[in-house]
Amino acid sequence: LLARIDNESFSPMRERLRFPAQVARVLSLKCDLRKKFVEAYGAGSRERLAELVNGRLRLLREEVEKLWMMHRVLWLQTYKVFGWEVLEQRYGGLRARLSTMAFMVEEYVEGRLARLEELETKLERIFHVEPDRLLFLSYARCYTPSCIKQLN
């Protein structure tokens, strides 16, 4: 399908189909990425960690960049500029987190960090949902499992 979308004769709506195709491309690279890093880290394979950073993570960062630019063009063609700043902050956060991930793993691989606590931590389910119920979360509740509360 992705090859057909890129084909000039596919459809006059191909430009609109490039965006969901790019979303799928990004998600295909992002899914299970942490699991692959945890496996390599748990096995003590600095070589495999370096391969992941220089391969899949680098490609993911490139594809996220393309997605952000593609989404911006589509948004500005479809809507007024208002509201884009919210999405752009989310893209900025994702880009920064991926950059930090690459930096931290590279520091570990090069021996400048003794451990990667993020990869040692067991993930916990933070939202419990009944089997027959759907979970609805706002971005503010799901972009991080951290909860920082102000003390009065």
C-alpha positions in Angstrom: 0.0 0.0 0.0 2.8 2.5 0.9 4.4 1.9 -2.5 1.0 2.5 -4.2 0.5 5.8 -2.3 3.8 7.0 -3.5 2.9 6.1 -7.1 1.9 9.3 -9.0 -1.0 7.7 -10.8 -2.6 6.1 -7.7 -5.1 8.8 -6.8 -5.6 12.6 -6.7 -6.1 12.1 -2.9 -2.6 10.6 -2.5 -1.3 13.6 -0.6 -3.9 13.0 2.1 -3.0 9.3 2.3 0.7 10.1 2.8 0.0 11.3 6.3 -1.7 8.2 7.7 0.9 6.1 5.9 3.6 8.1 7.6 1.9 7.6 11.0 1.9 3.9 10.3 5.6 4.0 9.4 6.4 5.8 12.7 4.3 3.5 14.8 5.8 0.4 13.2 9.3 1.6 14.2 8.2 2.7 17.7 6.3 -0.3 18.8 8.4 -2.8 20.8 11.4 -0.4 20.6 11.7 -0.3 24.4 11.4 -4.1 24.6 14.3 -4.5 22.1 16.4 -2.1 24.2 15.5 -3.9 27.4 16.5 -7.3 25.9 19.8 -6.0 24.6 20.5 -4.2 27.9 19.5 -7.3 30.0 21.8 -9.5 27.9 24.7 -7.0 28.5 25.1 -6.5 24.7 26.5 -3.0 24.2 27.0 -3.9 20.6 23.3 -4.6 20.1 22.4 -1.4 21.9 24.6 0.6 19.6 23.0 -1.2 16.6 19.6 -0.2 17.9 20.6 3.4 18.4 22.3 3.7 15.0 19.6 1.7 13.2 16.0 1.6 14.3 16.1 4.6 16.7 17.9 6.8 14.2 15.4 5.8 11.5 12.5 6.5 13.9 13.9 9.9 14.7 14.1 10.7 10.9 10.6 9.4 10.3 9.1 11.4 13.2 10.7 14.5 11.7 9.1 13.8 8.4 5.7 13.1 10.1 5.9 16.4 12.0 6.7 18.4 8.8 4.0 16.5 6.8 1.4 17.1 9.5 2.3 20.8 9.7 1.8 21.3 6.0 -1.5 19.3 6.0 -2.8 21.2 9.1 -2.0 24.6 7.6 -3.7 23.6 4.3 -6.8 22.4 6.1 -7.2 24.6 9.2 -6.3 28.0 10.6 -3.0 28.2 12.4 -4.7 28.2 15.8 -4.4 24.9 17.6 -1.3 23.8 15.8 0.9 25.0 18.7 -0.6 22.2 20.9 0.3 19.5 18.4 3.7 21.0 17.8 4.5 20.9 21.5 3.7 17.2 21.4 5.9 16.6 18.5 8.6 18.6 20.2 8.3 16.4 23.3 8.5 13.2 21.3 11.6 14.5 19.4 13.3 15.5 22.6 12.6 12.2 24.3 13.9 10.2 21.3 17.0 12.4 21.3 17.6 11.9 25.0 17.1 8.1 24.6 19.8 8.0 21.9 22.1 10.2 24.1 21.7 8.1 27.2 22.2 4.8 25.4 25.3 6.1 23.6 26.7 7.3 27.0 26.2 3.8 28.4 27.7 2.1 25.3 30.7 4.3 25.5 31.2 3.6 29.2 30.4 7.1 30.5 27.2 5.8 32.3 27.4 2.8 34.6 23.7 1.8 34.0 20.5 2.7 32.4 17.9 2.8 35.1 15.1 3.4 32.6 15.8 0.0 31.1 16.1 -1.7 34.5 12.7 -0.6 35.7 9.8 -2.9 35.4 6.8 -1.3 33.8 3.7 -1.1 35.9 0.1 -0.9 34.8 -1.0 2.6 35.9 -4.5 2.5 34.7 -6.7 -0.5 35.6 -9.7 -1.1 33.4 -12.5 -3.6 33.6 -12.3 -6.1 30.8 -15.6 -4.9 29.3 -14.8 -1.2 29.6 -12.9 1.2 27.4 -10.2 3.5 28.8 -10.4 7.2 27.8 -7.4 9.3 28.7 -6.5 12.9 27.8 -3.0 13.6 26.6 -2.3 15.2 29.9 -2.9 11.9 31.7 -1.1 9.5 29.3 2.0 11.1 28.0 4.0 10.2 31.1 3.4 7.8 34.1 5.1 10.4 36.3 2.9 12.4 38.6 4.5 15.6 40.1 2.3 17.2 42.7 2.9 20.7 44.2 2.9 21.0 47.9 1.0 23.9 49.4 
